[in-house]
Amino acid sequence: MSVEANPGVTYLIEQANKTSVDAKLQPIYAALAEAGGVAAQQYLISVANKTSVQAKLEPLYALIGRASRT
């Protein structure tokens, strides 16, 4: 990640990278959106760019929007 993130966002990103279980990822993504900041936005955007399933993209779009407002 090219942007320096606060320690909480860094921790959440590390945890998201350690799992591939959707049930565990969704709360992490929601926490990233709540925390906001450039690093959180960049991470959520990178996840969306790697996702091709429309049902998974729509919630990510909402989270990216929320992260951009914080």
C-alpha positions in Angstrom: 0.0 0.0 0.0 1.5 3.3 -1.0 -0.4 5.5 1.5 0.6 5.3 5.2 -2.4 4.1 7.2 -3.2 4.5 10.8 -2.5 1.3 12.9 -6.1 0.3 13.2 -6.6 0.4 9.4 -3.3 -1.5 8.9 -4.4 -4.2 11.3 -7.8 -4.6 9.6 -6.1 -4.9 6.1 -3.7 -7.5 7.5 -6.6 -9.5 8.9 -8.5 -9.3 5.6 -5.5 -10.6 3.8 -5.3 -13.6 6.1 -8.7 -14.9 5.3 -10.8 -15.8 2.3 -14.0 -16.6 4.2 -16.8 -14.2 3.2 -18.5 -14.4 6.6 -15.2 -13.1 8.2 -14.4 -10.6 5.4 -17.7 -8.7 5.5 -17.3 -7.3 9.0 -13.7 -6.4 8.3 -14.7 -4.6 5.2 -17.4 -2.8 7.2 -14.9 -1.8 9.8 -12.6 -0.4 7.2 -15.4 1.6 5.7 -16.2 3.0 9.1 -12.6 3.9 9.8 -12.3 5.6 6.4 -9.2 7.2 5.1 -7.3 6.9 1.9 -5.7 3.5 2.7 -9.1 2.0 3.6 -10.6 3.3 0.4 -7.7 2.0 -1.7 -7.9 -1.4 -0.2 -11.7 -1.7 -0.7 -11.3 -0.5 -4.3 -8.6 -3.1 -4.9 -10.9 -5.8 -3.6 -13.7 -4.5 -5.8 -11.4 -4.6 -8.8 -10.5 -8.2 -8.2 -14.2 -9.2 -7.7 -16.3 -10.3 -10.7 -19.4 -11.5 -8.9 -22.1 -8.7 -9.1 -23.7 -9.8 -5.8 -20.3 -9.1 -4.0 -19.6 -5.9 -5.9 -22.8 -4.0 -4.8 -22.0 -4.1 -1.0 -18.4 -3.2 -1.8 -19.5 -0.1 -3.7 -21.6 1.0 -0.7 -18.6 0.4 1.6 -16.3 2.4 -0.7 -18.9 5.2 -0.6 -19.0 5.2 3.2 -15.2 5.1 3.5 -15.0 8.2 1.2 -17.3 10.2 3.5 -15.3 9.6 6.7 
